[in-house]
Amino acid sequence: MPETTPLIDATGLCRDYGALRAVDDVDLRLERGEIVGLLGQNGAGKTSTMDMLCGVLAPTAGAIAIDGVDLLESPRTAKRALGYLAEHPPLYPDMSVRGYLAFAAALHGVPRAGRGDASDRVMSLCGLKDVAHRLIGNLSKGYRQRVGIAQAIVHDPAAIVLDEPTVGLDPIQIRAIRGLIADLGREHGIILSTHILPEVQALCSRVAIMHHGRILHGGPMSAFTDDTAVDRITVTLRRAPVDSELHAIEGITGVEHLAPGRLRLTLDPTRDVPERVAEAAVHAGWGLLEMTPDRASLEQLFVELTTADTAEASA
Amino acid sequence: MTILTIAGRELAGLFRSPTAWVVLAGAQLVTGFIFLLHLESYLQVQPKLIGSGGGPGVTAFLAPRLYGAAAMIHLFAIPLLTMQLIAGERRQGTLPLLLGAPVSTLEIILGKFLGLLGILLAMVALTALMPLSLTLFTDLDGGALALAITGHFLFVTGAGALGLWLSTLTREPTIAATATLGILLALLLLGEWGGTLGSPWSGLLGWPAPATHLDPFLTGLFDSAAAVFFILFAGLFVTLAVRRLDNDRLQG
């Protein structure tokens, strides 16, 4: 199988602000048809990372290739394949939506003859046809955000980078924008930064969790939705046995007491341990009240990764 | 190509804002008033000049006075036109659009500068309309007038480049405007002060001031050194502006 060139391939990205290392040795890849969620608290280094991917900020160290073209060596060619929506949409309030999009198209090298069509195409894609001739300064926040997204895709780039595209929008607008992003993600590759966990769950095929400038976890979202690999269960028992009785069940590797009668069991996911626990509970009369699988959730992982580090730092 | 795109947006943006109109109108009003005052005084001394057989013609009398005054007035007007150039982009958060586009920082700055030149050209043309209106009634020394207009254009170009550079240094347009005016006035006053000290100070302290190099153009002499000064002056600050914007990318 021929290896395809990733749309964005960043390796060893670092960024210093004076003595502060805001981004530390970040590797990031984006393939076609993929939506990658860049997740992190405020100040984790997401915006700096995205600014570097789009050539707005020069990396202190590291390399970035856009569709196989080195961004630092030939920025002009590389940037043509990129669309960027910065954290604050870069809008000129004194321009009309259509005029602004035509300007953005011109900046990105769309030939004069194609600019009108390009603007019309993204306006219908982003639901902006009704406001085409209005001044951007008079638009609501939701519309402005959509103009921002339209600006990022007007030159039909292969890779799209969106920095917190739904921040500050109402739930209906968020749904609309997410729908738009999901549609775009089928044909393009998208990197999306956010600190909203459900957004990543709803949209992304892969997630990278950033904290203090490092990527602490990177992997497919399917790990969080897969039902087969349950490696922990929580059970509530009316008459909890001593731990040794539980350890006697084949496949249980750990027992943790959460509350009286409430236990978290760590298991070997390859064996049918939950079934055996249920059998044992019935036979020994433990009074099984509840048994739930602890699926590794994104939130759990996020909290674990980002707080463990904070606790370490404060210790 | 992209330079023209950026220049076009800049010029359109300037004319969409009330600032440019108010500045142009205000400068025109004051310059026009001064022009009328000098015209009036010329008409008063003209009979004596004719009686004494010779003396300066209308162009030689009016050009230095009008353009000397216009340069002073435009010293105050130009910072208001340049302050938004980059500082405004920073403030609006639109700079990432330009920096993220396949455009070099040189092209961004040249586009901005070209857009600015558009409005400065309008200012020069509006000023030139005043002496040109006299052609309805009398003959002017066309060469001397053309030279004065050229000098005026070079002067505003230099001052505009300085304003452009200062606009790249901050995100507050008012700071950019104040700094531009401050530096232009300081250079002017330094030259005036040097003048009172006599040689060699008058030459030394007067040299960096754009106003010093405007004078030869107004007296009907083409001084190539003065023209080169303005080109270097503008080139220096355009280069500094490019470097500053490059630094943005490096230092964030």
Interface residues (C-beta under 8 A of the other chain):
Chain A: R15 Y17 S48 D51 C54 G55 V56 L57 A58 P75 R76 T77 A78 K79 R80 L82 Y84 A86 H88 P89 P90 L91 Y92 P93 D94 M95 F103 A104 A106 L107 H108 G109 Q151
Chain B: T2 T5 I6 R9 G13 R16 S17 Q92 G93 T94 L95 P96 L97 L98 L99 G100 A101 P102 V103 S104 R249 L250 Q251 G252
